[in-house]
């Protein structure tokens, strides 16, 4: 008997697939296992099991300028640490004589394609392949996907793009990170995408720092109308107020028109991350994690998508999902059904779908009340459901009335918005200010042209010019997605339009990498460059931090994915660029060194540097790759940790902390040890030092 081997990305996905196809026998192999039955064997990777290695794997051992750039003659695959058991089992399964075919069931995107192909290629497997390409993990979707498997070769271009991206990032990042680490006697991180993003943030922060606020003064009628003349001194404003106050105001113009604010588009990953950040303050990384978990729980469709549209064969599915949401909000669903679902070209557009459609609930959303969700998942599912229902609703319509009043030769203007039909907007998930601002006068205002009244109780309102806003993750994601808006070159602007920096699936990781490197930091919702980050990016030549060049390369990768580009040409272009940068820096004079002063020790988990930042001490490998973090503040001992204390703790596993304060206000000193649960890192009390002793 022969078997078809299915390889998914994660154990939870394997379990779902195995259940659907009748592979219900669980077979253990050491600490690993697979599912078997009905002619199938179902197993999984654990995310990436293989990578293209580090410079040392290719013999680039010396950190010297004359060894740069470092470009392997041929890229190879190397096993990642910690996955030996799973790799051994996969090798054994792929080499079995009774395996007739291998089915790639990893996530249906570039990363999923690479995860599978790296496994398949590392073991030199030559067995025929098929591709399970689905956008949700419902039983129905899995069965339909299994009935309509693609030939594995149909996704060759997708893999070529993913593998080329990995090589491009390696050539650019490894060579230039090593270059600037040597030049600065520090460990710097340079990336094809992350460095241009850092430059964008630093430029914004520099503009804010250089901004000079200027006061201005407005004269305001009692009904809220403002004088069209804005004054630069309070004296001039007061003169106008005194001139007009108590005089006759004439309604010189009334222009009213009915306007429409269309429903929002369905969510792509980027728009979901933006909304989650705007409303809940969630990071892009946390939003993606929650969305991925909801996908694996079969509640939403595939989250790593750049599309906001559905295909024309999904109309019936949309209607079915709406019915399934009756238990979530029955009154709203009933109203939508009675007025008829608004399924038009704002929802359906085949031309605007590449690999995956928009993020929507699945037809298993009725399970929501019985499914255990954490706080992040609950927030994200709320946003996905609300956006789905809003997109199917009526537009928001309102009357926009513009008034002009003439008082003693001065023109005062007032705009009043009066809702006609709230439509989708009555369910908008946002701060209440959005609805409060609909009537700018704050009350019912209605005038007829030529009408007159006495302008009484006029006031002078002071304001000041505002600097550009600091980036939030939401606004930064918008810039990364629409980088063409920052590009002045018209030809290149059109070339990279709607391509952006990075991809929806990688942008969250880029932000986290910049934070872990100490180049930027979070201040509540804001993302702000550090002094270290600004100094470093300022020291770099333009072609290292060029958003235009990176966006051009992103377009080239997209062309490869679509079968219209050449991977060798792109890699040759990047190699040439890197070689020019290295040559420039070798011949550069009077270069200012940029060195970080916040390293406190080595991470006990992964060996990377632990650095001090605003909130604490974190591993420079980043939250997603390691996650080691110690909060700087500890209320239980009534004080903060110092960098020197954490340095001693990391070096010795123990540290003596002085001047601690008990809950009763008593001072004491004590020895603490490092306690790492794998999820949280704490300092564990061991014993008192001095007069107090453990009883």
C-alpha positions in Angstrom: 0.0 0.0 0.0 1.3 3.5 -0.8 0.6 6.7 1.0 0.4 10.4 0.1 2.5 12.5 2.5 1.0 15.8 3.6 3.3 18.4 5.2 1.7 21.4 6.9 3.3 24.3 8.7 2.1 23.6 12.3 0.8 20.7 14.4 -2.7 22.3 14.8 -3.1 22.6 11.0 -2.0 18.9 10.6 -4.6 17.9 13.1 -7.4 19.7 11.2 -6.3 18.3 7.8 -5.9 14.8 9.3 -9.4 14.9 10.8 -11.0 16.0 7.5 -9.3 13.3 5.3 -9.7 10.4 7.8 -6.1 10.0 8.9 -7.1 9.5 12.5 -4.3 7.1 13.8 -1.6 9.0 15.7 1.8 7.4 15.3 4.6 8.5 17.7 8.2 8.8 16.6 10.3 9.7 19.6 9.0 13.0 20.8 7.4 13.7 17.4 4.4 12.2 15.8 2.3 12.1 12.6 -1.3 11.1 11.6 -2.0 8.1 9.4 -5.1 6.6 7.7 -7.2 6.4 4.5 -4.1 6.4 2.4 -2.5 9.5 3.9 0.3 10.4 6.3 -0.1 13.9 7.7 2.8 15.6 9.5 4.2 19.2 9.8 7.1 21.5 10.1 7.4 23.8 13.1 7.6 27.0 11.1 11.0 27.3 9.4 13.2 24.2 10.0 15.9 25.3 7.6 17.5 28.5 6.6 20.3 29.8 4.3 22.8 30.0 7.1 25.1 32.6 8.6 28.4 33.9 7.1 30.4 31.5 9.2 28.6 28.6 7.5 30.2 29.7 4.2 33.6 30.2 5.7 33.4 34.0 6.2 35.0 33.9 9.7 37.1 37.0 9.9 35.5 40.4 10.7 37.8 42.5 8.5 37.1 45.2 5.9 39.2 43.5 3.2 36.9 40.4 3.4 33.9 42.5 2.4 31.5 42.2 0.7 30.6 38.6 1.7 28.8 36.8 -1.2 28.5 33.0 -1.2 29.2 31.4 -4.6 26.1 29.3 -4.0 23.5 29.5 -1.3 22.9 26.3 0.7 20.3 25.2 3.3 21.2 24.5 6.9 19.1 23.0 9.7 18.0 25.4 12.4 18.9 24.6 16.0 16.3 22.9 18.2 14.4 20.9 15.6 16.5 17.7 15.3 13.6 15.3 16.2 11.2 16.8 13.7 13.8 17.0 11.0 14.8 13.3 11.5 11.1 12.2 11.3 10.6 14.2 8.1 13.7 12.7 6.5 12.5 9.2 7.4 9.0 9.9 6.0 10.2 11.5 2.7 12.6 8.6 2.1 10.0 5.8 2.6 9.4 3.7 -0.5 5.6 3.6 0.2 5.3 7.4 -0.1 4.2 8.0 -3.7 3.5 11.7 -3.5 4.1 14.7 -1.3 1.5 17.4 -0.7 2.6 20.9 0.4 -0.1 22.0 2.9 2.0 24.9 4.4 0.4 28.3 4.6 -0.7 29.5 1.2 1.9 32.2 0.7 5.5 33.0 0.0 6.8 32.0 3.5 4.7 28.8 3.5 6.1 27.9 0.1 9.7 28.4 1.3 9.1 26.4 4.4 8.0 23.4 2.4 10.5 23.7 -0.4 13.4 24.1 2.0 12.5 20.7 3.6 11.9 19.1 0.2 15.1 20.4 -1.4 17.3 19.8 1.7 16.7 16.1 1.6 17.0 16.0 -2.2 13.5 14.6 -2.6 12.3 14.0 -6.2 8.9 12.6 -5.6 6.0 14.3 -7.3 4.4 17.2 -5.4 0.9 18.7 -5.2 -0.1 22.0 -3.6 -3.0 22.5 -1.1 -4.0 26.1 -1.7 -6.7 27.3 0.7 -7.7 30.5 2.4 -9.3 29.0 5.5 -9.1 25.9 7.7 -12.7 25.0 7.8 -13.5 21.4 7.0 -15.3 22.5 3.9 -12.4 24.5 2.6 -9.9 21.7 3.3 -12.1 19.1 1.5 -12.5 21.4 -1.5 -8.8 22.1 -1.5 -8.0 18.4 -1.4 -10.4 17.8 -4.3 -8.7 20.5 -6.3 -5.0 20.1 -5.6 -2.6 22.2 -7.7 0.5 20.7 -9.4 3.4 21.7 -7.2 5.2 23.3 -10.1 2.4 25.9 -10.4 3.9 27.8 -7.4 7.5 27.7 -8.7 7.5 31.5 -9.3 6.2 32.1 -5.8 9.1 30.0 -4.4 11.6 31.8 -6.7 10.5 35.1 -5.3 10.7 33.9 -1.7 14.1 32.3 -2.1 15.4 35.4 -4.0 14.1 37.6 -1.3 16.0 35.6 1.3 19.2 35.7 -0.7 18.8 39.4 -1.4 18.3 40.2 2.3 21.3 38.0 3.1 23.7 39.7 0.7 22.6 43.2 1.7 22.1 42.6 5.4 25.0 40.4 6.2 27.6 42.3 4.3 26.6 45.8 5.4 25.8 44.8 9.0 29.3 43.4 9.3 30.7 46.5 7.5 29.2 49.0 9.9 29.8 46.8 12.9 33.6 46.9 12.0 33.6 50.6 11.3 31.9 51.5 14.5 33.3 48.8 16.8 29.7 47.9 17.6 27.1 45.4 16.5 25.0 47.2 14.0 22.1 45.8 12.0 21.5 46.9 8.4 18.6 45.6 6.3 17.4 46.1 2.8 14.0 47.2 4.2 14.6 48.0 7.9 17.2 50.7 7.3 15.1 52.8 4.9 12.2 52.5 7.4 14.5 53.7 10.2 15.5 56.6 8.0 11.8 57.5 7.4 11.2 57.5 11.2 14.3 59.5 12.0 13.5 62.2 9.4 10.1 62.6 10.9 11.5 63.0 14.4 14.1 65.5 13.2 11.3 67.6 11.6 9.4 67.5 14.8 12.5 68.6 16.8 13.2 71.4 14.4 9.6 72.7 14.4 8.9 76.0 16.0 5.4 76.5 17.3 3.8 79.8 16.5 0.6 81.1 18.2 -2.4 82.2 16.2 -5.7 83.8 17.2 -9.2 83.3 15.8 -12.3 85.5 16.3 -15.4 83.3 16.8 -19.1 84.0 16.7 -21.3 82.5 19.4 -22.6 79.9 16.9 -19.1 78.7 16.3 -18.4 80.4 13.0 -14.8 81.5 12.7 -13.4 84.6 11.0 -11.6 83.7 7.8 -8.8 86.0 8.8 -6.4 84.4 11.3 -4.3 86.8 13.4 -0.8 86.5 14.6 -1.2 88.7 17.7 -3.9 88.8 20.3 -4.2 92.6 19.9 -5.2 92.3 16.2 -7.7 89.6 17.0 -9.2 91.6 19.9 -9.5 94.7 17.7 -11.6 92.7 15.2 -13.7 91.1 18.0 -14.4 94.6 19.4 -15.3 95.9 16.0 -17.8 93.2 15.3 -19.3 92.4 18.7 -22.8 93.6 19.1 -23.1 94.5 15.4 -25.5 93.0 12.8 -24.5 89.8 11.1 -25.9 89.0 7.7 -26.2 85.4 6.4 -24.4 86.1 3.1 -24.3 82.6 1.7 -25.9 79.2 2.4 -24.7 76.2 0.4 -26.1 72.8 1.3 -25.5 69.4 -0.4 -26.1 65.8 0.4 -22.9 63.8 0.7 -22.0 60.1 1.1 -19.2 58.4 3.0 -18.9 55.0 1.5 -18.5 51.8 3.5 -14.9 50.8 4.4 -13.2 48.1 2.3 -12.8 44.6 3.8 -9.7 44.1 5.9 -6.3 43.3 4.4 -3.6 42.4 7.0 -2.2 46.0 6.9 -5.6 47.6 7.4 -6.4 45.2 10.3 -3.0 46.0 11.9 -3.7 49.7 11.5 -7.2 49.6 13.0 -6.0 47.4 15.9 -3.3 49.9 16.6 -5.6 53.0 16.3 -8.3 51.6 18.5 -6.7 49.2 20.9 -3.1 50.2 20.8 -2.1 46.7 19.7 1.3 46.3 17.9 1.4 45.1 14.4 3.2 41.9 15.6 0.6 41.1 18.2 -2.2 41.7 15.8 -0.6 39.3 13.3 -0.1 36.7 16.0 -3.8 37.0 17.1 -5.0 36.8 13.5 -2.9 33.8 12.8 -4.3 32.1 15.9 -7.9 32.9 14.9 -7.1 31.4 11.4 -5.8 28.2 13.0 -9.0 28.1 15.2 -10.9 28.3 11.9 -12.7 31.6 12.7 -11.2 33.8 10.1 -9.7 33.4 6.6 -5.9 33.5 5.9 -4.5 36.7 7.4 -1.3 37.3 5.5 -3.1 39.0 2.6 -2.7 42.3 0.8 -6.1 42.2 -0.8 -9.3 43.9 0.4 -11.6 42.1 -2.0 -13.4 38.8 -2.6 -13.8 36.8 -5.8 -17.1 36.6 -7.6 -17.6 32.9 -6.7 -17.9 33.9 -3.0 -21.3 35.7 -3.0 -23.2 32.7 -1.7 -20.5 32.2 1.0 -20.8 35.8 2.1 -24.6 35.4 2.5 -24.0 32.2 4.5 -21.4 33.9 6.8 -23.9 36.7 7.6 -26.5 34.2 8.7 -23.9 32.5 10.9 -23.3 35.9 12.6 -27.0 36.1 13.8 -25.8 34.7 17.2 -23.2 37.4 17.4 -25.5 40.4 16.7 -29.0 39.2 15.7 -30.6 42.6 15.4 -27.8 44.0 13.2 -27.9 40.9 10.9 -31.7 41.0 10.6 -31.5 44.7 9.6 -28.8 43.9 7.0 -30.9 41.1 5.5 -34.1 43.1 5.4 -32.4 46.0 3.5 -30.4 43.5 1.4 -26.7 43.0 1.5 -24.7 45.5 -0.4 -22.5 43.1 -2.4 -21.1 45.3 -5.2 -17.7 45.9 -6.8 -16.5 47.4 -3.5 -16.7 43.8 -2.2 -16.2 41.7 -5.3 -13.2 42.3 -7.6 -11.3 39.4 -9.0 -8.6 41.7 -10.5 -7.6 42.9 -7.1 -6.8 39.5 -5.6 -3.3 38.0 -6.1 -3.0 34.9 -3.9 -5.6 35.5 -1.2 -8.8 37.4 -0.7 -9.6 39.8 2.1 -9.7 38.7 5.8 -13.3 37.7 6.6 -15.0 35.5 9.2 -15.5 31.9 8.1 -18.8 30.1 8.1 -17.7 28.5 11.4 -18.0 31.9 13.1 -21.1 30.6 14.9 -18.7 28.7 17.2 -17.3 32.0 18.5 -19.2 32.0 21.8 -17.9 28.4 22.6 -14.3 29.2 21.6 -11.8 30.3 24.2 -10.0 33.4 23.1 -7.4 35.5 24.8 -7.7 39.3 25.0 -5.9 40.0 21.7 -7.9 37.4 19.8 -11.1 38.9 21.1 -10.2 42.3 19.9 -9.1 41.2 16.5 -12.1 39.0 15.8 -14.3 42.0 16.8 -12.6 44.1 14.2 -12.8 41.5 11.5 -16.5 40.9 12.1 -17.4 44.5 12.3 -15.5 45.4 9.2 -17.2 42.5 7.3 -20.7 43.7 8.3 -19.9 47.4 7.7 -18.7 46.6 4.2 -22.1 45.0 3.4 -24.1 47.9 4.9 -25.5 51.1 3.4 -23.2 54.1 3.0 -23.3 56.9 5.6 -25.2 59.9 4.2 -25.4 63.4 5.6 -26.2 67.0 4.6 -23.2 69.2 4.5 -24.1 72.9 4.9 -21.6 75.7 4.6 -22.6 79.1 6.0 -21.0 82.5 5.5 -21.8 85.5 7.7 -20.8 89.1 7.0 -20.1 91.3 10.0 -18.6 94.8 9.6 -16.8 93.6 6.5 -15.4 90.5 8.1 -16.4 87.1 6.8 -17.1 84.3 9.2 -17.5 80.6 8.1 -19.3 77.7 9.6 -19.8 74.1 8.4 -22.6 71.9 9.8 -22.9 68.2 9.1 -26.3 66.7 9.7 -26.7 62.9 9.5 -29.4 61.7 7.1 -28.8 57.9 7.3 -26.1 56.5 9.5 -25.7 53.2 7.5 -22.4 51.4 8.3 -21.1 54.2 10.5 -23.5 53.6 13.4 -21.5 50.4 14.1 -18.0 51.9 13.6 -15.5 50.6 16.2 -13.7 53.8 17.2 -13.4 56.5 19.8 -16.7 58.3 20.2 -15.2 61.6 18.9 -15.9 60.5 15.3 -19.6 60.8 15.9 -19.4 63.8 18.2 -17.8 65.8 15.4 -20.5 65.3 12.9 -22.2 68.7 13.8 -19.3 71.2 14.0 -21.5 73.8 15.7 -22.3 71.5 18.6 -26.1 72.0 18.2 -28.9 72.5 15.8 -28.0 75.4 13.4 -30.2 76.6 10.6 -30.1 79.9 8.8 -31.7 81.3 5.6 -29.8 83.4 3.2 -30.1 87.2 3.9 -31.2 86.5 7.4 -29.8 88.8 10.0 -29.0 88.6 13.7 -26.9 90.4 16.3 -23.4 89.1 16.8 -23.1 88.9 20.5 -20.8 87.2 23.0 -18.0 86.9 20.4 -14.7 85.4 21.7 -11.0 85.2 20.7 -9.7 81.6 20.5 -6.0 81.0 20.8 -4.2 78.1 19.0 -0.8 77.3 17.8 0.7 75.7 14.8 1.4 72.0 15.2 4.4 70.0 14.2 4.2 66.8 12.2 2.9 63.9 14.3 5.2 61.1 15.6 4.7 57.9 13.8 2.4 55.3 15.3 2.5 51.7 14.1 -0.7 52.5 12.1 0.7 55.6 10.4 4.1 53.9 9.8 2.4 50.9 8.2 0.5 53.2 5.9 3.8 54.8 4.8 5.4 51.4 4.2 2.4 50.3 2.2 2.2 53.5 0.1 5.9 54.4 -0.2 5.2 56.0 -3.6 3.8 59.0 -1.8 7.2 59.8 -0.5 8.9 59.4 -3.9 9.4 62.5 -6.0 10.6 60.8 -9.2 7.4 60.5 -11.2 8.6 57.5 -13.2 9.7 55.5 -10.2 6.6 56.7 -8.3 4.4 54.9 -10.8 6.7 51.9 -10.9 6.3 51.2 -7.2 2.8 52.4 -6.7 0.9 50.2 -4.2 4.0 48.0 -3.7 5.5 49.6 -0.6 8.4 48.6 1.6 8.3 45.0 2.7 5.2 42.9 2.5 2.1 42.7 4.8 3.6 39.6 6.4 7.0 41.1 7.1 6.3 44.7 8.2 5.5 43.8 11.8 8.8 41.9 12.1 10.7 44.8 10.6 9.4 47.2 13.3 10.2 44.7 16.1 13.8 44.3 14.7 14.3 48.1 14.8 13.2 48.2 18.4 15.3 45.2 19.5 18.4 46.8 17.8 17.8 49.9 19.9 17.2 52.2 16.9 13.6 53.0 17.7 11.4 52.6 20.8 7.7 52.6 21.7 6.3 55.5 23.7 2.8 54.3 24.3 1.3 54.3 20.7 4.2 56.3 19.3 7.3 54.9 17.5 10.2 57.2 18.0 13.8 57.0 16.9 16.4 56.9 19.6 19.5 59.1 19.6 21.5 56.0 18.7 19.2 55.2 15.8 19.3 58.8 14.5 23.0 59.0 14.7 23.5 55.7 13.0 21.2 56.3 10.1 22.6 59.8 9.6 26.1 58.3 9.2 24.9 56.1 6.3 25.2 57.0 2.6 21.9 57.5 0.7 22.0 54.2 -1.2 22.0 52.2 2.1 18.8 54.0 3.4 17.1 54.7 0.1 13.4 54.0 0.1 13.2 54.5 -3.6 15.9 51.8 -4.3 14.3 49.4 -1.8 10.8 49.9 -3.3 12.3 49.3 -6.8 13.7 46.0 -5.5 10.3 45.1 -3.9 8.7 45.6 -7.3 11.3 43.3 -8.9 10.5 40.6 -6.4 6.8 41.0 -7.2 7.6 40.6 -10.9 9.5 37.4 -10.1 6.5 36.1 -8.2 4.2 36.9 -11.2 6.6 35.2 -13.6 7.8 38.4 -15.3 11.1 39.0 -13.5 14.6 37.5 -13.5 16.0 36.5 -10.1 19.7 36.5 -11.3 19.4 40.1 -12.6 18.0 41.4 -9.3 20.7 39.6 -7.2 23.4 40.9 -9.6 22.0 44.5 -9.1 22.0 44.1 -5.3 25.6 42.6 -5.3 26.8 45.6 -7.4 25.1 48.0 -5.0 26.6 46.4 -1.9 30.1 46.3 -3.5 29.8 50.1 -4.3 28.8 50.8 -0.7 31.7 48.8 0.7 34.2 50.6 -1.6 32.8 54.0 -0.7 33.1 53.3 3.1 36.7 52.0 2.7 37.8 55.2 1.0 35.8 57.5 3.3 37.6 60.0 5.5 36.6 61.7 8.8 33.8 59.2 9.5 32.2 59.6 12.9 31.9 56.5 14.9 28.4 55.5 16.2 28.5 53.2 19.1 25.9 51.9 21.4 26.5 52.2 25.1 23.6 50.2 26.5 24.7 46.6 26.3 24.5 44.9 29.7 25.4 41.3 29.0 24.6 38.2 27.0 21.1 36.7 26.8 20.9 33.4 28.7 18.4 32.0 26.2 20.2 32.6 22.8 23.5 34.3 23.5 22.7 37.6 21.8 23.4 41.0 23.4 20.9 42.2 26.1 20.4 45.9 25.8 18.9 48.6 28.0 15.9 50.5 26.7 13.2 52.8 28.1 11.2 50.1 29.8 13.8 47.5 30.7 16.4 45.1 29.4 15.7 43.1 26.3 17.4 40.6 24.1 18.6 42.2 20.8 17.5 39.2 18.9 13.9 40.6 19.3 10.7 39.5 20.8 9.7 37.1 18.0 13.1 35.4 17.8 13.8 35.2 21.6 11.7 37.3 23.8 14.0 37.6 26.8 13.0 40.7 28.7 13.3 42.1 32.3 11.2 45.1 33.2 13.3 47.9 34.7 10.7 48.8 37.4 9.8 46.4 40.2 7.1 47.6 42.5 7.6 44.7 44.9 11.0 46.0 45.9 10.1 49.6 45.6 12.8 50.6 43.1 14.2 50.1 39.5 17.0 47.9 38.5 20.2 49.5 37.3 22.2 48.4 34.2 25.1 47.4 36.4 22.9 45.1 38.5 21.4 43.4 35.5 24.9 43.0 34.0 26.0 41.2 37.2 22.8 39.1 37.2 23.4 38.0 33.6 27.1 37.2 34.3 26.6 35.3 37.6 23.0 34.3 37.7 22.7 36.2 41.1 22.8 39.8 42.2 22.7 41.7 45.5 20.2 44.5 45.5 20.5 47.3 48.1 18.0 49.9 49.2 15.0 47.8 48.5 11.7 48.8 50.2 9.2 46.4 51.8 5.4 46.9 51.6 5.7 48.4 55.1 8.3 50.9 54.1 11.3 49.2 55.6 14.7 49.3 53.8 16.6 46.1 53.2 19.2 44.4 51.0 18.8 40.9 49.5 20.2 38.4 47.1 18.1 37.6 44.0 18.5 35.0 41.3 17.4 34.9 37.7 14.1 33.0 37.2 13.1 32.3 33.5 9.9 30.4 33.0 10.3 30.4 29.2 7.6 33.0 29.0 8.4 35.5 31.7 11.7 36.5 33.3 11.8 37.6 36.9 14.2 38.2 39.8 13.6 35.6 42.5 14.3 36.4 46.1 16.9 34.1 47.7 18.0 35.6 51.0 18.4 38.8 53.0 21.8 40.4 53.4 22.8 42.0 56.7 20.6 42.0 59.8 17.5 40.5 58.3 17.5 36.8 57.6 15.1 34.3 56.1 13.2 32.6 59.0 
